[in-house]
């Protein structure tokens, strides 16, 4: 899992080997349009922004022209990349975003102040 602390943007200083591997795993998880849409659907849902509340998988599957097992696979990839978390409640699984991971990606992709000033 990506460290939760703030980080320097990728273009501010070189990343180490371990951090690069973790970042690549998260970016790879976002490298599929279905997973990007799933993350967006979960994050756009009120329950998807509340840890422990979540969005029922039953509300997600109808948005796609793929089978339920395929959706489950994509959700597993997002979960393994710590972009989402989940909880089983009876028959259904509920998913929510992990804000710390998204915040970490935001920091990594940010432009450093010096570069931002140079672009003006």
TIVO-2410 file (N, C-alpha, C; in nm, 3 decimals):
# residues 120
REC num residu      c1      c2      c3 atome chaine
REC   1      X   0.084  -0.118   0.000     N      A
REC   1      X   0.000   0.000   0.000    CA      A
REC   1      X   0.088   0.124   0.000     C      A
REC   2      X   0.045   0.227  -0.068     N      A
REC   2      X   0.120   0.351  -0.071    CA      A
REC   2      X   0.126   0.411   0.067     C      A
REC   3      X   0.237   0.472   0.099     N      A
REC   3      X   0.247   0.536   0.229    CA      A
REC   3      X   0.148   0.650   0.237     C      A
REC   4      X   0.093   0.672   0.354     N      A
REC   4      X  -0.011   0.772   0.367    CA      A
REC   4      X   0.045   0.913   0.382     C      A
REC   5      X   0.174   0.925   0.410     N      A
REC   5      X   0.232   1.057   0.427    CA      A
REC   5      X   0.237   1.134   0.297     C      A
REC   6      X   0.254   1.263   0.308     N      A
REC   6      X   0.263   1.346   0.190    CA      A
REC   6      X   0.391   1.314   0.115     C      A
REC   7      X   0.389   1.336  -0.007     N      A
REC   7      X   0.505   1.299  -0.088    CA      A
REC   7      X   0.537   1.409  -0.186     C      A
REC   8      X   0.656   1.402  -0.239     N      A
REC   8      X   0.699   1.497  -0.339    CA      A
REC   8      X   0.642   1.457  -0.474     C      A
REC   9      X   0.609   1.553  -0.556     N      A
REC   9      X   0.564   1.520  -0.691    CA      A
REC   9      X   0.671   1.441  -0.767     C      A
REC  10      X   0.627   1.357  -0.859     N      A
REC  10      X   0.719   1.275  -0.938    CA      A
REC  10      X   0.828   1.357  -1.006     C      A
REC  11      X   0.792   1.477  -1.051     N      A
REC  11      X   0.889   1.558  -1.124    CA      A
REC  11      X   0.970   1.650  -1.034     C      A
REC  12      X   0.949   1.642  -0.902     N      A
REC  12      X   1.026   1.724  -0.809    CA      A
REC  12      X   1.155   1.656  -0.768     C      A
REC  13      X   1.148   1.524  -0.747     N      A
REC  13      X   1.265   1.447  -0.710    CA      A
REC  13      X   1.242   1.302  -0.750     C      A
REC  14      X   1.347   1.228  -0.777     N      A
REC  14      X   1.331   1.089  -0.819    CA      A
REC  14      X   1.270   1.003  -0.709     C      A
REC  15      X   1.187   0.908  -0.749     N      A
REC  15      X   1.128   0.816  -0.653    CA      A
REC  15      X   1.218   0.694  -0.640     C      A
REC  16      X   1.215   0.631  -0.524     N      A
REC  16      X   1.293   0.511  -0.502    CA      A
REC  16      X   1.229   0.391  -0.569     C      A
REC  17      X   1.303   0.283  -0.571     N      A
REC  17      X   1.256   0.162  -0.638    CA      A
REC  17      X   1.128   0.106  -0.578     C      A
REC  18      X   1.121   0.098  -0.445     N      A
REC  18      X   1.002   0.043  -0.379    CA      A
REC  18      X   0.880   0.132  -0.403     C      A
REC  19      X   0.899   0.262  -0.391     N      A
REC  19      X   0.787   0.354  -0.413    CA      A
REC  19      X   0.741   0.349  -0.558     C      A
REC  20      X   0.834   0.339  -0.651     N      A
REC  20      X   0.798   0.329  -0.793    CA      A
REC  20      X   0.716   0.203  -0.819     C      A
REC  21      X   0.754   0.093  -0.755     N      A
REC  21      X   0.679  -0.032  -0.773    CA      A
REC  21      X   0.537  -0.018  -0.720     C      A
REC  22      X   0.521   0.046  -0.604     N      A
REC  22      X   0.388   0.066  -0.546    CA      A
REC  22      X   0.304   0.158  -0.633     C      A
REC  23      X   0.364   0.267  -0.678     N      A
REC  23      X   0.292   0.360  -0.766    CA      A
REC  23      X   0.249   0.290  -0.895     C      A
REC  24      X   0.338   0.211  -0.952     N      A
REC  24      X   0.307   0.141  -1.076    CA      A
REC  24      X   0.189   0.046  -1.056     C      A
REC  25      X   0.183  -0.019  -0.942     N      A
REC  25      X   0.072  -0.111  -0.913    CA      A
REC  25      X  -0.061  -0.036  -0.909     C      A
REC  26      X  -0.060   0.081  -0.847     N      A
REC  26      X  -0.183   0.160  -0.839    CA      A
REC  26      X  -0.220   0.214  -0.977     C      A
REC  27      X  -0.123   0.266  -1.051     N      A
REC  27      X  -0.151   0.316  -1.185    CA      A
REC  27      X  -0.199   0.204  -1.276     C      A
REC  28      X  -0.142   0.086  -1.261     N      A
REC  28      X  -0.186  -0.029  -1.340    CA      A
REC  28      X  -0.332  -0.061  -1.310     C      A
REC  29      X  -0.370  -0.052  -1.184     N      A
REC  29      X  -0.510  -0.076  -1.147    CA      A
REC  29      X  -0.602   0.024  -1.214     C      A
REC  30      X  -0.553   0.144  -1.238     N      A
REC  30      X  -0.633   0.248  -1.304    CA      A
REC  30      X  -0.619   0.243  -1.456     C      A
REC  31      X  -0.546   0.144  -1.506     N      A
REC  31      X  -0.520   0.134  -1.650    CA      A
REC  31      X  -0.629   0.063  -1.728     C      A
REC  32      X  -0.741   0.038  -1.669     N      A
REC  32      X  -0.852  -0.028  -1.737    CA      A
REC  32      X  -0.975   0.062  -1.727     C      A
REC  33      X  -1.044   0.086  -1.838     N      A
REC  33      X  -1.160   0.176  -1.834    CA      A
REC  33      X  -1.271   0.131  -1.740     C      A
REC  34      X  -1.291   0.001  -1.727     N      A
REC  34      X  -1.395  -0.047  -1.635    CA      A
REC  34      X  -1.358  -0.011  -1.492     C      A
REC  35      X  -1.231  -0.028  -1.456     N      A
REC  35      X  -1.189   0.004  -1.319    CA      A
REC  35      X  -1.196   0.154  -1.293     C      A
REC  36      X  -1.162   0.234  -1.392     N      A
REC  36      X  -1.173   0.380  -1.375    CA      A
REC  36      X  -1.320   0.417  -1.352     C      A
REC  37      X  -1.409   0.357  -1.430     N      A
REC  37      X  -1.552   0.386  -1.413    CA      A
REC  37      X  -1.603   0.336  -1.278     C      A
REC  38      X  -1.559   0.218  -1.236     N      A
REC  38      X  -1.601   0.167  -1.105    CA      A
REC  38      X  -1.558   0.261  -0.994     C      A
REC  39      X  -1.432   0.304  -0.999     N      A
REC  39      X  -1.383   0.397  -0.897    CA      A
REC  39      X  -1.464   0.526  -0.898     C      A
REC  40      X  -1.496   0.575  -1.017     N      A
REC  40      X  -1.575   0.696  -1.030    CA      A
REC  40      X  -1.717   0.677  -0.976     C      A
REC  41      X  -1.779   0.565  -1.010     N      A
REC  41      X  -1.914   0.538  -0.960    CA      A
REC  41      X  -1.917   0.527  -0.808     C      A
REC  42      X  -1.818   0.460  -0.753     N      A
REC  42      X  -1.812   0.445  -0.607    CA      A
REC  42      X  -1.789   0.580  -0.541     C      A
REC  43      X  -1.695   0.657  -0.592     N      A
REC  43      X  -1.664   0.788  -0.535    CA      A
REC  43      X  -1.776   0.890  -0.551     C      A
REC  44      X  -1.853   0.878  -0.659     N      A
REC  44      X  -1.962   0.973  -0.684    CA      A
REC  44      X  -2.085   0.943  -0.600     C      A
REC  45      X  -2.094   0.824  -0.548     N      A
REC  45      X  -2.208   0.784  -0.464    CA      A
REC  45      X  -2.182   0.832  -0.321     C      A
REC  46      X  -2.284   0.888  -0.256     N      A
REC  46      X  -2.267   0.938  -0.119    CA      A
REC  46      X  -2.209   0.832  -0.026     C      A
REC  47      X  -2.260   0.711  -0.033     N      A
REC  47      X  -2.211   0.603   0.053    CA      A
REC  47      X  -2.070   0.562   0.019     C      A
REC  48      X  -2.029   0.582  -0.105     N      A
REC  48      X  -1.896   0.544  -0.149    CA      A
REC  48      X  -1.786   0.632  -0.094     C      A
REC  49      X  -1.825   0.743  -0.035     N      A
REC  49      X  -1.727   0.834   0.025    CA      A
REC  49      X  -1.720   0.820   0.176     C      A
REC  50      X  -1.794   0.722   0.230     N      A
REC  50      X  -1.797   0.702   0.374    CA      A
REC  50      X  -1.747   0.562   0.406     C      A
REC  51      X  -1.632   0.554   0.474     N      A
REC  51      X  -1.577   0.425   0.512    CA      A
REC  51      X  -1.676   0.350   0.599     C      A
REC  52      X  -1.699   0.225   0.565     N      A
REC  52      X  -1.792   0.143   0.641    CA      A
REC  52      X  -1.935   0.149   0.591     C      A
REC  53      X  -1.969   0.252   0.514     N      A
REC  53      X  -2.104   0.260   0.458    CA      A
REC  53      X  -2.104   0.194   0.322     C      A
REC  54      X  -2.043   0.258   0.225     N      A
REC  54      X  -2.022   0.198   0.095    CA      A
REC  54      X  -2.139   0.195   0.001     C      A
REC  55      X  -2.111   0.141  -0.117     N      A
REC  55      X  -2.208   0.123  -0.225    CA      A
REC  55      X  -2.220  -0.027  -0.248     C      A
REC  56      X  -2.341  -0.076  -0.254     N      A
REC  56      X  -2.364  -0.218  -0.279    CA      A
REC  56      X  -2.319  -0.253  -0.421     C      A
REC  57      X  -2.252  -0.366  -0.433     N      A
REC  57      X  -2.209  -0.413  -0.565    CA      A
REC  57      X  -2.330  -0.427  -0.657     C      A
REC  58      X  -2.446  -0.454  -0.601     N      A
REC  58      X  -2.568  -0.467  -0.682    CA      A
REC  58      X  -2.603  -0.336  -0.753     C      A
REC  59      X  -2.556  -0.224  -0.700     N      A
REC  59      X  -2.580  -0.094  -0.763    CA      A
REC  59      X  -2.477  -0.063  -0.871     C      A
REC  60      X  -2.369  -0.138  -0.874     N      A
REC  60      X  -2.261  -0.112  -0.970    CA      A
REC  60      X  -2.269  -0.196  -1.096     C      A
REC  61      X  -2.314  -0.319  -1.083     N      A
REC  61      X  -2.307  -0.413  -1.195    CA      A
REC  61      X  -2.392  -0.372  -1.313     C      A
REC  62      X  -2.505  -0.308  -1.290     N      A
REC  62      X  -2.595  -0.269  -1.400    CA      A
REC  62      X  -2.538  -0.165  -1.493     C      A
REC  63      X  -2.433  -0.096  -1.452     N      A
REC  63      X  -2.374   0.010  -1.534    CA      A
REC  63      X  -2.280  -0.044  -1.642     C      A
REC  64      X  -2.260  -0.176  -1.644     N      A
REC  64      X  -2.162  -0.235  -1.735    CA      A
REC  64      X  -2.222  -0.349  -1.816     C      A
REC  65      X  -2.169  -0.369  -1.936     N      A
REC  65      X  -2.213  -0.477  -2.024    CA      A
REC  65      X  -2.117  -0.597  -2.010     C      A
REC  66      X  -2.080  -0.627  -1.887     N      A
REC  66      X  -1.993  -0.742  -1.859    CA      A
REC  66      X  -2.058  -0.822  -1.747     C      A
REC  67      X  -2.009  -0.942  -1.726     N      A
REC  67      X  -2.069  -1.030  -1.626    CA      A
REC  67      X  -2.033  -0.987  -1.484     C      A
REC  68      X  -2.110  -1.033  -1.388     N      A
REC  68      X  -2.084  -1.004  -1.248    CA      A
REC  68      X  -1.946  -1.054  -1.204     C      A
REC  69      X  -1.903  -1.174  -1.247     N      A
REC  69      X  -1.768  -1.217  -1.210    CA      A
REC  69      X  -1.658  -1.123  -1.262     C      A
REC  70      X  -1.681  -1.065  -1.379     N      A
REC  70      X  -1.584  -0.970  -1.434    CA      A
REC  70      X  -1.579  -0.845  -1.348     C      A
REC  71      X  -1.695  -0.795  -1.306     N      A
REC  71      X  -1.699  -0.679  -1.216    CA      A
REC  71      X  -1.629  -0.713  -1.086     C      A
REC  72      X  -1.653  -0.831  -1.033     N      A
REC  72      X  -1.588  -0.874  -0.908    CA      A
REC  72      X  -1.436  -0.875  -0.924     C      A
REC  73      X  -1.388  -0.921  -1.037     N      A
REC  73      X  -1.243  -0.922  -1.062    CA      A
REC  73      X  -1.188  -0.779  -1.061     C      A
REC  74      X  -1.255  -0.689  -1.130     N      A
REC  74      X  -1.207  -0.550  -1.136    CA      A
REC  74      X  -1.212  -0.485  -0.998     C      A
REC  75      X  -1.314  -0.513  -0.920     N      A
REC  75      X  -1.321  -0.459  -0.784    CA      A
REC  75      X  -1.208  -0.515  -0.698     C      A
REC  76      X  -1.174  -0.641  -0.718     N      A
REC  76      X  -1.064  -0.702  -0.643    CA      A
REC  76      X  -0.932  -0.632  -0.676     C      A
REC  77      X  -0.910  -0.600  -0.803     N      A
REC  77      X  -0.787  -0.530  -0.843    CA      A
REC  77      X  -0.781  -0.393  -0.777     C      A
REC  78      X  -0.892  -0.321  -0.776     N      A
REC  78      X  -0.896  -0.189  -0.711    CA      A
REC  78      X  -0.873  -0.202  -0.561     C      A
REC  79      X  -0.929  -0.306  -0.502     N      A
REC  79      X  -0.910  -0.328  -0.358    CA      A
REC  79      X  -0.765  -0.362  -0.326     C      A
REC  80      X  -0.703  -0.447  -0.406     N      A
REC  80      X  -0.563  -0.484  -0.384    CA      A
REC  80      X  -0.468  -0.366  -0.402     C      A
REC  81      X  -0.508  -0.268  -0.482     N      A
REC  81      X  -0.429  -0.147  -0.500    CA      A
REC  81      X  -0.461  -0.042  -0.393     C      A
REC  82      X  -0.547  -0.077  -0.298     N      A
REC  82      X  -0.588   0.011  -0.187    CA      A
REC  82      X  -0.659   0.137  -0.235     C      A
REC  83      X  -0.722   0.130  -0.353     N      A
REC  83      X  -0.802   0.242  -0.400    CA      A
REC  83      X  -0.942   0.238  -0.342     C      A
REC  84      X  -0.989   0.117  -0.310     N      A
REC  84      X  -1.119   0.099  -0.247    CA      A
REC  84      X  -1.104  -0.003  -0.135     C      A
REC  85      X  -1.204  -0.005  -0.049     N      A
REC  85      X  -1.211  -0.107   0.054    CA      A
REC  85      X  -1.354  -0.161   0.051     C      A
REC  86      X  -1.377  -0.270   0.124     N      A
REC  86      X  -1.509  -0.332   0.116    CA      A
REC  86      X  -1.545  -0.405   0.245     C      A
REC  87      X  -1.672  -0.439   0.252     N      A
REC  87      X  -1.724  -0.516   0.365    CA      A
REC  87      X  -1.841  -0.600   0.315     C      A
REC  88      X  -1.841  -0.728   0.350     N      A
REC  88      X  -1.952  -0.816   0.315    CA      A
REC  88      X  -2.061  -0.800   0.420     C      A
REC  89      X  -2.185  -0.785   0.371     N      A
REC  89      X  -2.302  -0.778   0.458    CA      A
REC  89      X  -2.406  -0.874   0.402     C      A
REC  90      X  -2.412  -0.990   0.461     N      A
REC  90      X  -2.502  -1.092   0.410    CA      A
REC  90      X  -2.458  -1.139   0.272     C      A
REC  91      X  -2.547  -1.127   0.176     N      A
REC  91      X  -2.518  -1.169   0.038    CA      A
REC  91      X  -2.434  -1.068  -0.038     C      A
REC  92      X  -2.444  -0.943  -0.001     N      A
REC  92      X  -2.384  -0.835  -0.080    CA      A
REC  92      X  -2.254  -0.784  -0.020     C      A
REC  93      X  -2.172  -0.725  -0.108     N      A
REC  93      X  -2.048  -0.659  -0.066    CA      A
REC  93      X  -2.064  -0.510  -0.094     C      A
REC  94      X  -2.021  -0.429   0.001     N      A
REC  94      X  -2.029  -0.283  -0.011    CA      A
REC  94      X  -1.888  -0.227  -0.025     C      A
REC  95      X  -1.873  -0.129  -0.114     N      A
REC  95      X  -1.741  -0.072  -0.146    CA      A
REC  95      X  -1.739   0.077  -0.121     C      A
REC  96      X  -1.623   0.128  -0.078     N      A
REC  96      X  -1.602   0.271  -0.061    CA      A
REC  96      X  -1.458   0.304  -0.101     C      A
REC  97      X  -1.436   0.430  -0.135     N      A
REC  97      X  -1.302   0.474  -0.175    CA      A
REC  97      X  -1.212   0.486  -0.052     C      A
REC  98      X  -1.082   0.480  -0.076     N      A
REC  98      X  -0.983   0.503   0.030    CA      A
REC  98      X  -0.920   0.639   0.001     C      A
REC  99      X  -0.966   0.743   0.070     N      A
REC  99      X  -0.918   0.878   0.042    CA      A
REC  99      X  -0.766   0.894   0.052     C      A
REC 100      X  -0.702   0.825   0.143     N      A
REC 100      X  -0.557   0.840   0.161    CA      A
REC 100      X  -0.481   0.801   0.035     C      A
REC 101      X  -0.526   0.697  -0.034     N      A
REC 101      X  -0.458   0.656  -0.157    CA      A
REC 101      X  -0.480   0.758  -0.267     C      A
REC 102      X  -0.602   0.809  -0.279     N      A
REC 102      X  -0.630   0.910  -0.381    CA      A
REC 102      X  -0.553   1.039  -0.352     C      A
REC 103      X  -0.543   1.074  -0.225     N      A
REC 103      X  -0.468   1.194  -0.187    CA      A
REC 103      X  -0.320   1.175  -0.221     C      A
REC 104      X  -0.269   1.056  -0.196     N      A
REC 104      X  -0.129   1.025  -0.227    CA      A
REC 104      X  -0.104   1.040  -0.377     C      A
REC 105      X  -0.196   0.988  -0.460     N      A
REC 105      X  -0.180   1.001  -0.605    CA      A
REC 105      X  -0.186   1.147  -0.648     C      A
REC 106      X  -0.273   1.223  -0.584     N      A
REC 106      X  -0.283   1.366  -0.616    CA      A
REC 106      X  -0.149   1.435  -0.589     C      A
REC 107      X  -0.087   1.403  -0.476     N      A
REC 107      X   0.042   1.462  -0.442    CA      A
REC 107      X   0.151   1.422  -0.539     C      A
REC 108      X   0.151   1.297  -0.579     N      A
REC 108      X   0.254   1.247  -0.671    CA      A
REC 108      X   0.241   1.313  -0.808     C      A
REC 109      X   0.118   1.339  -0.850     N      A
REC 109      X   0.095   1.395  -0.983    CA      A
REC 109      X   0.096   1.548  -0.985     C      A
REC 110      X   0.105   1.610  -0.871     N      A
REC 110      X   0.106   1.757  -0.865    CA      A
REC 110      X   0.233   1.813  -0.926     C      A
REC 111      X   0.223   1.932  -0.979     N      A
REC 111      X   0.341   2.002  -1.027    CA      A
REC 111      X   0.405   2.076  -0.911     C      A
REC 112      X   0.536   2.069  -0.898     N      A
REC 112      X   0.601   2.146  -0.792    CA      A
REC 112      X   0.583   2.295  -0.816     C      A
REC 113      X   0.585   2.371  -0.707     N      A
REC 113      X   0.566   2.516  -0.716    CA      A
REC 113      X   0.662   2.581  -0.816     C      A
REC 114      X   0.788   2.538  -0.814     N      A
REC 114      X   0.884   2.601  -0.905    CA      A
REC 114      X   0.850   2.575  -1.050     C      A
REC 115      X   0.804   2.456  -1.083     N      A
REC 115      X   0.767   2.425  -1.220    CA      A
REC 115      X   0.641   2.498  -1.260     C      A
REC 116      X   0.547   2.507  -1.167     N      A
REC 116      X   0.423   2.580  -1.194    CA      A
REC 116      X   0.453   2.726  -1.225     C      A
REC 117      X   0.544   2.788  -1.150     N      A
REC 117      X   0.581   2.928  -1.175    CA      A
REC 117      X   0.651   2.941  -1.309     C      A
REC 118      X   0.733   2.843  -1.347     N      A
REC 118      X   0.802   2.848  -1.475    CA      A
REC 118      X   0.707   2.840  -1.594     C      A
REC 119      X   0.593   2.777  -1.575     N      A
REC 119      X   0.498   2.758  -1.685    CA      A
REC 119      X   0.410   2.880  -1.709     C      A
REC 120      X   0.416   2.974  -1.620     N      A
REC 120      X   0.330   3.093  -1.634    CA      A
REC 120      X   0.383   3.187  -1.737     C      A
***
